[in-house]
């Protein structure tokens, strides 16, 4: 594995951990939170899965919480030197 790729994986892990921490802080069923990282063509795609009862907490009224999660993850990714997006998966 090339040195640049190893750095990207470490950065991706940091961004993934940030999303995991934030999501677990929001939900009631923290044990059901799962964040999967998938490398897309242009960016790292973080798929967030939560208990169906917690979907409202993660999305928030009019999507405000989901938007805030995406902004924080985008900022963490930029600091880590990668591009990342968040998908909330049912």
C-alpha positions in Angstrom: 0.0 0.0 0.0 1.3 3.4 -0.9 2.2 5.9 1.8 -0.5 8.4 0.7 -3.2 5.7 0.8 -2.3 4.7 4.4 -2.6 8.4 5.4 -6.0 8.6 3.7 -7.2 5.5 5.6 -6.1 7.0 8.9 -7.8 10.3 8.1 -10.9 8.4 7.0 -10.9 6.5 10.3 -10.7 9.8 12.2 -13.7 11.2 10.3 -15.6 8.0 10.7 -14.9 8.1 14.5 -16.2 11.6 14.7 -19.5 10.7 13.0 -19.8 7.6 15.2 -19.2 9.7 18.4 -21.8 12.4 17.4 -24.4 9.8 16.4 -24.0 7.8 19.6 -24.4 11.1 21.6 -27.8 11.8 19.9 -29.6 8.5 20.0 -31.1 6.4 22.8 -30.0 3.1 21.3 -26.3 3.8 21.0 -25.4 0.1 20.6 -27.3 0.1 17.3 -25.2 2.9 15.7 -23.1 1.7 12.8 -20.9 3.8 10.5 -19.7 2.2 7.3 -17.0 3.9 5.2 -17.2 3.3 1.4 -14.7 4.9 -0.9 -16.6 6.6 -3.8 -15.1 8.0 -6.9 -14.6 11.5 -5.5 -15.2 11.2 -1.8 -15.4 8.9 1.2 -19.0 8.1 1.8 -20.0 7.5 5.4 -23.2 5.5 5.7 -24.9 6.0 9.1 -27.3 3.3 10.4 -29.3 3.8 13.6 -32.2 2.0 15.3 -35.5 2.9 13.5 -36.8 4.5 16.7 -33.8 7.0 16.6 -34.2 8.1 13.0 -36.1 11.2 14.1 -33.3 12.2 16.5 -30.6 11.9 13.9 -32.6 13.7 11.2 -34.2 16.4 13.4 -36.9 18.8 12.6 -36.8 19.8 8.9 -33.4 18.0 8.7 -31.5 20.5 10.8 -29.7 17.8 12.9 -28.7 15.8 9.8 -27.5 19.0 8.1 -25.4 19.9 11.2 -23.9 16.4 11.3 -22.9 16.7 7.7 -21.3 20.1 8.3 -19.3 18.9 11.3 -18.1 15.7 9.4 -17.2 17.9 6.3 -15.1 20.2 8.6 -13.4 17.2 10.2 -12.7 15.7 6.8 -11.3 18.9 5.5 -9.0 19.2 8.5 -7.9 15.6 7.9 -7.3 16.3 4.2 -10.0 14.1 2.7 -13.5 14.7 1.2 -16.3 13.0 2.9 -20.1 12.9 2.7 -22.7 11.4 5.1 -25.7 9.2 4.0 -28.3 8.3 6.6 -29.4 4.8 5.7 -32.6 3.1 6.9 
